[in-house]
Amino acid sequence: MPYLLSRLLHLLLLVGVLLSSNLAAQHYQSHLLTPQGLVITTDQGQVSIEFYNPHSVAVWYQPAGQPQQASLIIGAPAKPVALQLARTEQQLTLFSPELQLVINKNPFSIAFYRDGQLLTQDQAGLIQTAGQLGFDFSLAEQEKLAGAGQRVLGMDRRGHKLPLYNKAHYGYSTQSNQMYFSLAGVLSDKNYMLLFDNGATGELDLGHTQPDRLSFRAQGGRSSYLLVAAATTPELIQQYLAVSGKPPLPARWTLGNYASRFGYRTEAEARAVVQKFRDLKLPLDAIVLDLYWFGPDIQGHMGNLDWDRQAFPNPEQMLADFAADGVKTILITEPFILTTSTRWNEAVAAGAIAQGPDGQPKTFDFYFGNTGLLDVFSPKASAWFWDINRKLLQQGVAGIWGDLGEPEVHPADTLHDVPGLGLLPADAVHNAYGHRWAELVYQGFRADFPEQRPFIMMRAGNLGSQRFGMVPWTGDVDRSWGGLKPQVELALQMGLFGFGWIHSDLGGFAGGEVFDPELYTRWMQFGVFQPVYRPHAQEHIAPEPIFHGQEVVDTLRPWLNLRYQLLPYNYTLAYQHHQTGMPLMRPLFFLDEQNVALRDEANSYLWGDAFLVAPVTEPGVASWPVNLPQGVWFDFFSGERLEGGQEVQRPVTLDTIPVLVKAGSFIPMTETLQRTTDYQGKALTLHYYADQSVTTSQYSLFEDDGVTVDSIAKGQFELLHFAANREHKQLSIHFSREGGDYQNRPASRDLTLVLHNQRGKAQRIMLDGRYIPIVPQPQRFARGQYVAWYDKAQQQLKIKLPLTAETKQLTLDY
């Protein structure tokens, strides 16, 4: 049967299922109290209620005789939780220190409370129909919902009915309700998360059909969900990731500049691109090779997964030469093995291809040729595929790029061999495909390259994929102003669910007939404050700045340099994301969760705690609006002081975008670098934005060698703590350190402390009882010298001093 016809029949069947839903209620029979929760027996099977920490509870419905897939979301063991149970004839009430679950026996339902306030209610338990399962939850009036993954709909997704089916949206711009990376979960402004532990094709109705109801439906999969609640959104994210698994700390080079396009066709071309970056003295840390590394053209070669030795005659030497120059090589891989590829017969013999209904390898046509699909769920297929990846990594490849992993084409009659469950149809596992692919690569890294931090760039996944170090991006965005506009929204939405490394193809990927230097510049400026700095596009317009003339290079050079100067700040953001789940790009409402306007803000964001960034997304403007939260802010470039709590128009030129710094912030910076391997942390500039409105502030800078796996667990890191206290006419800066030793750790750092918003000289500066002289103007100072100078034009006081373990307190009297 032709694919489109079979798909249509499948959808008609689904409509019939929806129309004939059987909503028979469950009824309580008995219960058993366990150390982690309850096991309840109903007339339809068991319901397990298991706490993973006081904030997080998983509810798993297990109908009798229906084996289910393993959890996708849960990635950490449950911790002991003090629980109490109260019983009446009609209800069970289960208490943790943070949550209260009121379980109605007949008909069965579960209401979730925190601090006596209703969060939401599982209204009818597990809803089962022919081939479908789901849940219905209550929604409060005016409740706002973020989530559901990559969509361009605005920050509040309530009122939408959204497909849960990872699907490519080529050339999207200002609207999309279905994209590469859907997530079956929401985050409410009532500070709870509701996450459905299911990787099947489905639907999420967020009050569209019934305004007071959230409905989840899936075509199979696991009938389980996780509810997490906390006092604030950052705490909520932290508690969720304590259950689902924290993102691992990537190598420091992940924060560098990438050369990337579709694609470099030869070894000579790749070498020339790297050399041109070096010749122009533009920093570079990685090169990404798209599909031409295994074939001379687009069609017919996917699945070769080996070097085209005609185009890349000596890849091993190329990889070694790039590595010696501080440039990491990332290779694209895809899950499609074409029948015309050199590995087709090998893949079939290995049992690596997903089956069709006839028990034979399923083949079908798509853009790149006639193909089969790798069955990532099968242990045999995973072993075969990882062996190929392992050999490439042994050659010197530094990172794996998994493309088309929705999968982009996934016929409904494809069957996947899921351990313990046998053959399952495509729709039962579709959204788990990228998740499982990332997992097999991550596990392979950990087993065969235990001394290497994984780099795994993927286009699709599932809730929980963040624990495999997934570096997702926002797909094949249109190369237009419309494509640039939604990138903040996409990143913020994904970051709330643990995917803090989400980023866009800088400059835009798809289409565009002529080069637009203004659009390109604006996107690249925005990229400085994105987790990954990777220009990427179709090759008819070069994505790399080195091919766009001296004017573009001169405009972008200070921005690329700034990206590297911020390396200590940005690497600390990576540490924070790893430790607590705090995304690198953060919504403005983190500063005021009750402010509705900030919760809806999708045009600007926080870069860490210090920066507010408002990308310019329209051409030809001389000013740009910024929604400033309460407090005092400083223009990062001019130093101008601004009062928050208002929308302001900030002047811009082609050389600037609005970048503001919150009063009281510490920002560590380093000198201009050409590669991240040059960074040693020996010379640091620490900016402190002083203001009378801020009496105390703290910051911790994370440092390690940038490569050691599990450096924190091994104690091979340090945290440099800085604290500021203002009292009357005195400002004190306190220094302290914790942690252990690591390779090339400086025993002493050359620190330049820059105090902003200084309208006059300090009368006296003392460091640990030692007087620091104030000289008339800056000059070349000897290493280890203590000296200060005042820059009246910039209203900055600069202090040079050695920073050692013995450095404790700097005091300035005004």
C-alpha positions in Angstrom: 0.0 0.0 0.0 1.5 3.4 -0.9 2.8 5.3 2.1 0.4 8.3 1.9 -2.7 6.0 1.5 -1.7 3.9 4.5 -1.1 7.0 6.5 -4.5 8.4 5.6 -6.2 5.2 6.6 -4.3 5.3 9.9 -5.5 8.8 10.6 -9.1 7.9 9.7 -8.9 5.0 12.2 -7.6 7.3 14.8 -10.5 9.6 14.3 -12.8 6.7 14.7 -11.1 5.8 17.9 -11.5 9.3 19.3 -15.2 9.3 18.4 -15.8 6.0 20.2 -13.8 6.6 23.3 -14.5 4.3 26.2 -14.2 6.4 29.4 -15.2 3.7 31.8 -14.1 4.8 35.3 -11.7 3.0 37.5 -12.7 1.9 41.0 -10.5 1.4 44.0 -10.2 -2.1 45.5 -7.2 -2.0 47.9 -3.8 -0.4 48.6 -0.4 -1.1 49.9 1.8 1.6 51.6 5.5 1.4 50.4 8.6 3.4 51.5 8.2 5.5 48.4 4.4 5.8 48.1 1.4 3.6 47.3 0.5 0.7 45.2 -3.2 0.8 44.6 -5.2 -2.1 43.1 -8.2 -1.1 41.0 -10.7 -3.0 39.0 -8.6 -2.3 35.9 -5.1 -3.0 37.3 -2.5 -1.5 39.5 -1.6 2.2 40.0 1.9 2.9 41.4 2.4 6.2 43.1 6.1 6.7 43.8 7.9 9.8 45.2 11.4 10.5 43.9 11.9 13.4 46.2 9.5 15.5 48.3 8.7 17.7 45.3 8.3 14.9 42.6 5.9 12.1 42.3 5.4 9.6 39.4 2.1 7.9 38.8 2.1 4.8 36.7 -1.1 3.0 35.6 -0.4 -0.7 34.8 -3.5 -2.4 33.4 -3.5 -6.2 33.9 -1.9 -8.1 31.1 -0.4 -5.1 29.3 3.4 -4.9 29.5 4.8 -1.4 29.0 7.9 0.3 27.8 10.6 1.4 30.3 10.5 5.0 31.6 12.0 7.7 29.3 11.8 10.5 31.8 13.2 8.9 35.0 17.0 8.9 35.1 17.9 8.9 38.8 16.9 6.6 41.6 14.2 7.6 44.1 15.4 9.2 47.3 13.9 8.4 50.8 10.9 10.6 51.4 9.0 10.9 54.7 5.4 10.1 53.9 2.2 10.0 55.8 -1.1 8.4 54.9 -4.6 9.4 56.0 -7.6 7.2 55.2 -11.3 7.7 55.1 -14.0 5.6 53.5 -14.0 7.6 50.3 -10.4 8.9 50.2 -6.7 8.3 50.7 -4.5 11.3 51.4 -0.8 10.9 50.9 1.5 13.6 52.3 5.2 14.3 51.5 6.9 17.4 53.0 6.0 19.3 49.9 2.9 17.7 48.2 -0.5 16.3 49.2 -2.2 13.8 47.0 -5.9 13.3 47.6 -7.0 10.0 46.0 -10.7 9.6 45.5 -11.6 5.9 45.5 -14.8 5.7 43.5 -14.6 6.8 40.8 -10.8 6.9 40.9 -9.1 10.3 40.6 -6.0 12.0 42.1 -5.9 15.7 43.1 -2.4 17.3 43.7 -2.0 20.0 46.3 0.9 22.1 47.5 0.6 24.3 50.7 -3.1 23.5 50.7 -3.6 24.9 47.2 -4.9 22.7 44.4 -2.4 22.5 41.6 -4.3 20.1 39.2 -6.4 17.0 39.3 -6.0 13.7 37.4 -9.8 13.6 36.7 -10.5 10.1 35.6 -7.3 8.0 35.9 -6.1 6.1 32.8 -8.3 6.6 29.8 -8.1 3.7 27.4 -9.6 3.3 24.0 -8.9 1.0 21.0 -5.1 1.5 20.5 -4.9 4.7 22.5 -4.3 5.8 26.1 -4.4 9.1 27.8 -5.2 11.3 30.8 -7.4 14.4 31.5 -6.3 17.1 34.0 -8.0 20.1 35.4 -6.9 23.7 34.5 -7.6 26.7 36.6 -9.0 29.9 35.2 -6.3 32.2 33.9 -3.6 29.5 34.3 -0.7 29.9 31.9 1.2 27.0 30.4 4.6 26.9 28.9 6.0 23.8 27.3 5.1 21.2 24.6 8.6 21.6 23.0 9.6 23.4 19.9 6.6 25.5 18.7 6.3 29.1 17.5 3.1 30.1 19.3 4.1 32.5 22.0 5.3 31.8 25.5 1.8 30.8 26.8 0.7 27.7 24.9 -2.7 27.4 26.6 -5.6 27.2 24.2 -3.7 25.2 21.6 -4.2 21.6 20.5 -0.8 20.3 19.6 0.4 17.2 17.8 3.0 15.2 19.7 5.0 13.9 16.7 8.5 15.0 16.1 8.5 16.3 12.5 10.8 18.5 10.4 9.5 21.9 9.5 11.8 23.0 6.7 12.1 26.8 6.4 9.8 27.8 9.3 9.6 31.4 10.4 7.1 33.2 12.6 4.5 30.4 13.1 4.7 26.7 13.7 2.6 24.3 15.8 4.7 21.2 15.0 8.4 21.0 14.7 11.5 18.8 15.2 11.4 18.3 19.0 8.0 18.0 20.7 7.7 17.5 24.5 4.8 15.8 26.2 4.9 18.2 29.2 3.9 21.6 30.5 5.1 24.1 33.1 2.3 26.0 34.8 2.6 29.5 36.3 1.2 27.8 39.4 4.7 26.3 39.7 4.1 22.7 38.8 5.3 20.6 35.9 3.2 17.8 34.4 5.2 15.5 32.2 3.9 12.5 30.4 6.4 9.6 30.4 5.5 8.5 26.9 7.4 8.5 23.5 4.5 7.6 21.2 2.7 9.6 18.6 0.0 11.6 20.4 -1.7 14.9 21.1 -1.7 17.5 23.8 -4.8 19.6 24.2 -4.1 22.6 26.4 -7.6 23.8 27.0 -8.5 24.0 23.4 -11.4 21.6 23.3 -12.5 22.3 26.9 -11.1 25.5 28.4 -10.7 23.9 31.9 -9.1 20.7 30.8 -5.6 19.5 29.7 -5.8 16.3 27.8 -3.0 14.0 26.7 -3.5 11.1 24.2 -1.0 8.7 22.8 -1.0 5.8 20.4 0.5 3.3 22.8 3.5 3.7 25.0 3.8 4.0 28.8 0.8 5.1 30.8 2.7 7.2 33.3 3.3 10.8 34.3 5.5 12.8 36.6 4.3 15.8 38.6 6.8 18.2 40.1 6.0 21.3 42.3 8.1 23.9 44.0 8.0 27.5 45.2 9.8 29.0 42.1 10.5 28.1 38.5 14.2 27.7 39.0 13.6 25.4 41.9 11.0 23.5 39.9 13.5 22.9 37.1 16.1 21.7 39.6 13.7 19.3 41.3 12.6 17.9 37.9 16.2 17.3 36.8 17.0 15.6 40.1 14.6 13.0 38.9 15.1 13.0 35.2 18.9 13.4 35.2 21.1 16.5 35.0 22.8 17.5 31.8 26.5 16.5 31.9 29.1 19.2 31.8 30.4 19.5 28.3 34.0 20.2 27.3 34.9 23.9 27.4 35.5 24.0 23.6 31.7 23.5 23.2 31.4 27.3 23.8 33.8 28.3 21.0 33.2 29.3 17.4 32.2 26.6 14.8 32.8 26.5 11.1 29.8 24.8 9.7 27.9 24.6 6.4 25.9 22.2 4.2 28.7 21.3 3.4 32.4 21.1 3.0 33.0 18.9 0.0 36.7 18.0 0.2 39.5 17.8 2.7 41.2 20.6 0.9 38.2 22.8 1.3 37.9 22.0 5.0 41.6 22.8 5.5 41.3 26.0 3.6 38.4 27.2 5.7 40.2 26.6 9.0 43.3 28.3 7.6 41.3 31.3 6.6 40.0 31.8 10.1 43.5 31.6 11.3 44.8 34.0 8.7 42.1 36.6 9.5 42.7 36.0 13.3 39.1 35.1 13.9 38.8 32.6 16.7 37.8 29.0 15.9 37.3 25.8 17.9 35.4 23.4 15.7 34.6 22.4 12.2 31.4 20.5 11.3 31.4 18.2 8.3 28.0 17.7 6.7 27.1 14.7 4.5 29.8 15.2 1.8 32.3 13.5 4.1 30.9 10.1 2.9 29.8 10.9 -0.6 30.3 13.3 -3.5 26.7 14.5 -3.8 23.5 14.7 -1.8 21.6 11.6 -3.0 22.6 7.9 -3.1 25.3 7.8 -0.4 23.6 8.2 3.0 24.5 5.2 5.1 28.0 4.8 3.9 29.2 6.2 7.2 32.8 6.1 6.0 35.2 8.6 4.5 35.0 9.3 0.8 38.7 8.8 0.2 38.5 10.5 -3.2 37.4 13.8 -1.5 39.1 13.2 1.8 42.2 11.2 1.0 43.9 11.4 4.4 41.2 12.1 7.0 43.2 10.8 9.9 46.0 13.3 9.3 43.4 16.1 8.7 41.8 15.3 12.1 45.2 15.2 13.8 46.2 18.5 12.2 43.0 20.2 13.2 43.3 18.9 16.8 46.9 20.2 17.0 45.5 23.6 16.0 42.8 23.4 18.7 40.0 22.6 16.2 37.6 19.8 17.0 35.9 17.9 14.2 32.3 17.0 14.3 30.7 14.5 11.8 27.1 14.3 10.7 25.5 10.9 10.9 21.9 9.9 10.0 19.8 6.9 10.9 18.9 6.1 7.2 20.9 3.4 5.4 20.2 3.7 1.7 19.9 0.5 -0.3 22.5 2.1 -2.7 25.0 2.7 0.2 28.1 0.6 0.6 26.8 -0.6 4.0 23.3 -1.8 3.0 24.1 -5.5 2.9 26.2 -5.3 6.0 23.4 -3.5 7.9 20.8 -6.1 6.7 23.1 -9.0 7.7 23.6 -7.4 11.2 19.9 -7.1 11.7 20.2 -3.4 12.0 17.3 -2.3 9.8 13.8 -1.9 11.2 11.3 -4.5 9.8 8.2 -4.2 7.8 5.0 -6.2 8.3 6.4 -9.0 6.2 9.3 -9.5 8.6 11.9 -8.2 6.0 13.9 -5.0 6.3 11.5 -2.1 5.7 12.4 0.0 2.7 10.9 3.2 1.4 11.7 6.2 -0.8 12.6 9.7 0.5 14.5 12.7 -0.6 18.0 11.1 -0.3 17.1 7.8 -2.0 15.6 4.4 -1.3 16.3 3.5 2.3 15.9 1.5 5.4 15.7 3.0 8.9 18.2 2.0 11.6 16.3 0.3 14.5 17.9 2.1 17.4 15.7 0.2 19.9 17.3 -3.1 18.9 20.4 -4.1 20.8 21.8 -5.7 17.6 21.3 -2.5 15.6 22.7 -0.3 18.4 25.8 -2.4 18.6 26.4 -2.3 14.9 25.8 1.4 14.7 28.0 2.2 17.7 30.9 0.2 16.3 30.9 2.5 13.3 30.8 5.6 15.6 33.5 4.1 17.8 35.9 3.7 14.9 35.4 7.3 13.8 36.1 8.6 17.3 39.2 6.5 17.4 40.4 8.3 14.3 40.2 11.6 16.1 36.6 12.7 15.5 35.5 14.8 18.6 31.8 15.0 18.3 28.8 13.2 16.7 26.0 15.1 15.0 22.8 13.1 14.7 20.6 14.5 12.0 17.1 13.6 10.7 16.4 11.9 14.0 12.7 12.6 14.4 13.0 10.3 12.3 12.3 12.7 9.4 10.4 9.9 7.5 8.9 7.1 9.6 6.3 5.0 7.8 3.5 3.9 10.2 4.0 0.2 9.3 7.6 0.2 10.4 8.2 -2.2 13.3 10.8 -1.7 16.0 12.3 -4.5 18.1 11.9 -3.1 21.7 13.5 -5.4 24.3 11.0 -7.1 26.5 8.1 -6.0 24.3 8.9 -7.4 20.9 7.9 -5.6 17.7 6.2 -2.3 18.2 4.8 -0.1 15.4 6.4 3.3 14.5 3.7 5.3 16.2 4.2 3.6 19.6 7.9 4.8 19.7 8.2 7.7 17.3 9.1 10.4 19.8 11.5 8.1 21.6 13.6 7.5 18.6 16.0 10.5 19.0 16.1 9.9 22.7 17.3 6.3 22.2 19.8 7.3 19.6 21.3 9.9 21.9 21.4 7.3 24.7 23.3 4.7 22.6 25.9 7.3 21.6 26.3 8.6 25.2 26.6 5.1 26.6 29.2 4.3 23.9 31.2 7.4 24.8 31.2 6.5 28.5 32.1 2.8 27.8 34.8 3.2 25.2 36.0 6.8 25.7 35.7 7.3 29.4 38.2 10.2 29.4 36.3 12.2 26.8 33.4 14.4 27.5 30.7 13.5 24.9 29.6 16.0 22.3 26.2 14.8 20.9 24.3 17.2 18.7 20.8 16.0 17.9 17.7 17.5 16.2 15.0 15.5 18.1 14.5 13.7 21.3 12.2 13.3 24.3 11.7 14.5 27.8 14.8 13.0 29.6 17.2 13.3 26.7 19.1 16.1 28.4 20.9 13.6 30.7 22.7 12.1 27.6 24.4 15.4 26.9 22.1 16.2 24.0 23.0 19.5 22.2 19.8 20.3 20.3 19.2 23.0 17.7 16.1 24.6 16.3 16.3 23.0 12.9 16.2 24.2 9.3 15.1 27.8 10.0 14.3 30.2 7.2 17.2 32.6 6.3 15.0 35.7 6.9 14.0 38.2 9.5 11.0 36.0 10.1 13.3 33.1 10.9 15.3 35.1 13.4 12.3 36.4 15.3 11.2 33.2 17.1 14.6 32.0 18.2 14.4 33.4 21.7 11.0 31.8 22.3 12.2 28.4 21.0 15.3 28.5 23.2 13.4 29.6 26.3 10.8 27.0 26.0 13.3 24.2 25.6 15.5 25.5 28.4 12.7 25.2 30.9 12.7 21.5 30.4 16.5 20.9 30.8 17.6 21.5 27.2 19.9 24.4 28.0 22.2 23.8 25.0 19.5 24.6 22.5 20.7 27.0 19.8 19.9 28.1 16.2 21.7 27.9 12.9 23.2 31.4 13.1 22.4 33.4 10.0 19.5 31.1 9.1 19.7 27.8 7.2 17.1 27.6 4.4 16.5 29.7 1.3 17.6 33.2 0.8 18.7 34.1 -2.7 21.1 37.0 -1.9 23.2 37.7 1.1 21.6 40.2 3.6 24.5 41.6 5.6 22.3 43.3 8.1 20.3 40.2 8.9 23.5 38.1 9.1 25.1 40.6 11.4 22.1 40.7 13.7 21.9 36.9 14.0 25.6 36.6 14.7 25.4 39.3 17.4 22.5 37.4 19.0 24.7 34.3 18.8 27.3 35.7 21.1 24.7 35.2 23.9 23.5 31.7 22.7 24.7 28.5 24.2 26.4 27.3 21.0 28.0 29.7 18.4 27.5 27.8 15.1 26.7 29.6 11.9 25.3 27.0 9.5 23.4 27.3 6.2 23.0 26.0 2.7 26.1 26.7 0.8 24.9 29.0 -1.9 25.3 31.8 0.7 28.3 31.2 2.8 27.5 31.0 6.6 31.1 31.7 7.7 32.0 35.4 8.2 35.3 34.9 6.6 33.7 34.8 3.1 31.7 38.1 3.4 34.3 40.8 2.9 36.3 43.1 5.1 33.3 45.2 6.3 31.4 42.2 7.7 34.6 40.8 9.2 35.4 44.1 10.9 31.8 44.5 12.2 31.7 41.0 13.6 35.3 40.7 14.9 34.6 42.4 18.2 31.6 40.2 18.7 33.5 37.0 18.1 36.2 38.3 20.4 33.6 39.1 23.1 32.3 35.6 22.9 35.8 34.3 23.8 36.4 37.1 26.4 33.2 35.9 28.2 34.5 32.3 28.3 34.9 32.2 32.1 31.4 33.6 32.6 29.9 31.3 30.0 31.7 28.2 31.3 30.3 29.0 34.7 26.8 29.0 33.1 27.6 25.5 31.8 28.5 24.5 35.3 25.3 26.0 36.7 23.2 24.2 34.1 24.9 20.9 35.0 24.5 21.4 38.7 21.0 22.8 39.0 19.4 22.7 35.5 19.3 26.5 35.2 19.4 27.1 31.5 22.0 29.4 30.0 19.2 31.5 28.3 16.6 32.3 31.0 13.2 34.0 30.8 12.8 37.5 32.2 10.1 36.3 34.6 12.7 34.5 36.6 13.3 37.9 38.2 9.6 38.4 39.0 7.3 35.4 38.6 4.1 37.4 39.3 4.7 39.8 36.5 2.5 38.6 33.6 4.2 40.8 31.0 7.6 39.3 31.8 6.1 35.7 31.7 4.8 36.5 28.2 8.1 38.1 27.0 9.5 36.3 24.0 11.8 38.9 22.5 14.4 39.3 25.2 16.0 37.1 27.8 18.6 36.8 30.6 22.0 35.4 29.7 22.8 33.9 33.1 22.1 36.1 36.1 24.0 39.2 34.9 22.9 40.0 31.3 19.7 41.0 29.7 19.8 40.6 25.9 17.3 41.9 23.4 18.2 40.8 19.8 17.3 43.1 17.0 15.0 41.2 14.7 13.9 43.9 12.3 15.9 45.7 9.6 16.8 49.4 9.4 16.0 50.4 13.0 17.7 53.1 15.0 16.3 52.0 18.4 14.9 48.8 19.9 12.4 48.3 22.7 13.5 46.5 25.9 11.1 45.4 28.6 13.2 46.1 31.7 12.4 44.3 34.9 12.5 46.1 38.2 15.9 47.3 39.5 18.8 49.2 38.1 20.5 48.2 34.9 23.6 49.3 33.0 24.2 49.5 29.3 27.0 46.9 28.7 28.6 49.1 26.0 28.0 52.7 27.1 27.8 52.2 30.9 24.6 54.3 31.0 22.5 53.7 34.2 18.8 52.8 33.7 15.9 52.4 36.0 13.9 49.2 35.5 10.2 48.5 35.7 9.5 50.0 32.4 9.8 49.5 28.6 12.7 51.6 27.2 13.8 52.4 23.7 17.5 51.8 23.4 19.5 53.4 20.5 21.2 50.9 18.2 23.6 51.0 15.3 24.7 48.1 13.1 27.5 47.6 15.6 25.3 47.2 18.7 22.2 45.5 20.1 20.7 46.1 23.5 22.8 44.3 26.1 22.2 45.3 29.7 23.8 44.3 33.0 21.9 44.0 36.3 23.3 46.2 39.1 25.3 44.1 41.6 26.5 41.7 38.9 30.0 40.2 38.8 31.2 39.3 35.2 34.6 37.5 34.8 36.3 38.0 31.5 39.5 36.9 29.9 41.8 38.3 27.2 41.0 37.8 23.5 41.7 34.2 22.4 42.0 32.4 19.1 40.9 29.0 20.6 39.6 27.8 23.9 42.6 25.6 24.5 44.6 28.9 24.9 42.6 29.6 28.0 44.4 29.0 31.3 42.5 31.4 33.6 45.8 33.0 34.6 44.7 36.6 33.7 41.2 37.6 34.6 39.2 40.8 34.5 36.4 40.9 37.0 33.8 43.5 36.4 31.5 44.5 39.2 28.5 46.8 38.5 28.3 48.7 41.8 25.2 50.7 42.6 23.7 52.3 45.8 20.6 50.2 45.2 22.5 47.0 45.8 24.0 46.5 49.3 25.1 42.8 48.9 25.8 40.5 46.0 27.6 37.2 45.4 29.1 35.3 42.5 31.0 32.0 42.1 33.3 31.4 39.2 33.8 27.8 38.1 37.1 26.6 36.8 38.6 23.2 35.9 40.8 22.0 33.0 37.8 22.0 30.6 38.2 18.4 29.6 38.3 15.9 32.5 35.3 13.7 32.8 33.5 14.0 36.2 35.9 16.7 37.3 33.5 17.8 40.0 33.1 14.3 41.5 36.8 13.9 41.4 37.4 17.2 43.2 39.4 18.5 40.2 37.9 21.9 40.0 37.7 25.1 42.0 35.1 27.7 42.7 36.3 31.3 43.2 33.7 33.1 45.3 33.3 36.9 45.2 31.0 38.9 47.4 30.3 42.6 47.6 29.0 44.5 50.7 28.2 48.2 50.7 27.8 50.0 54.0 27.7 53.8 54.4 30.7 55.1 52.4 32.6 51.8 52.2 32.5 49.0 49.7 34.1 45.6 50.5 34.9 42.9 48.1 35.5 39.5 49.7 37.4 36.6 48.0 37.4 32.9 48.9 38.0 29.6 47.2 36.8 26.0 47.5 37.7 22.9 45.6 40.8 20.9 44.8 43.5 20.8 42.2 43.5 20.2 38.5 46.0 20.2 35.6 47.5 23.7 35.0 45.5 25.4 37.8 47.1 28.8 38.4 48.4 29.1 42.0 48.0 32.9 41.5 45.9 34.9 39.0 46.6 38.3 37.7 43.3 39.9 38.5 42.1 43.3 37.2 39.0 44.3 39.2 36.9 46.9 37.3 34.3 48.7 39.4 31.6 50.4 37.3 29.4 53.3 38.1 32.2 55.1 40.0 31.5 58.8 39.9 34.6 59.7 41.9 37.9 58.2 43.1 38.0 56.1 46.2 39.8 57.9 49.1 41.6 54.8 50.2 42.0 51.2 48.9 43.2 48.4 51.2 43.8 44.8 50.4 44.1 42.5 53.5 45.6 45.5 55.4 47.9 46.5 52.5 47.5 50.0 51.0 47.0 50.1 47.2 48.1 53.3 45.6 45.9 55.1 43.0 48.0 56.3 40.1 47.0 59.1 37.6 46.6 56.9 34.5 47.0 53.3 33.3 50.5 52.1 32.4 52.3 48.8 32.0 52.6 47.2 35.4 54.9 44.5 36.7 53.4 41.1 37.5 52.2 40.9 41.1 52.1 44.7 41.4 49.2 46.2 43.5 47.9 49.4 41.9 44.7 51.2 41.0 43.7 53.9 38.6 40.5 55.9 37.9 39.0 56.2 34.4 36.8 59.4 34.7 35.4 59.1 31.1 34.1 55.6 31.8 33.4 56.2 35.5 35.4 53.1 36.3 37.9 52.3 39.0 40.4 49.6 38.0 42.5 47.7 40.5 45.3 45.4 39.6 46.2 42.7 42.2 47.4 39.1 42.4 44.6 36.7 43.4 45.8 33.8 45.5 44.3 31.5 48.1 45.4 34.1 50.7 43.6 37.0 49.2 40.6 37.7 51.4 39.2 41.3 51.4 39.5 44.5 49.4 38.1 47.6 51.1 37.4 50.9 49.4 36.6 54.0 51.4 34.8 56.9 49.6 
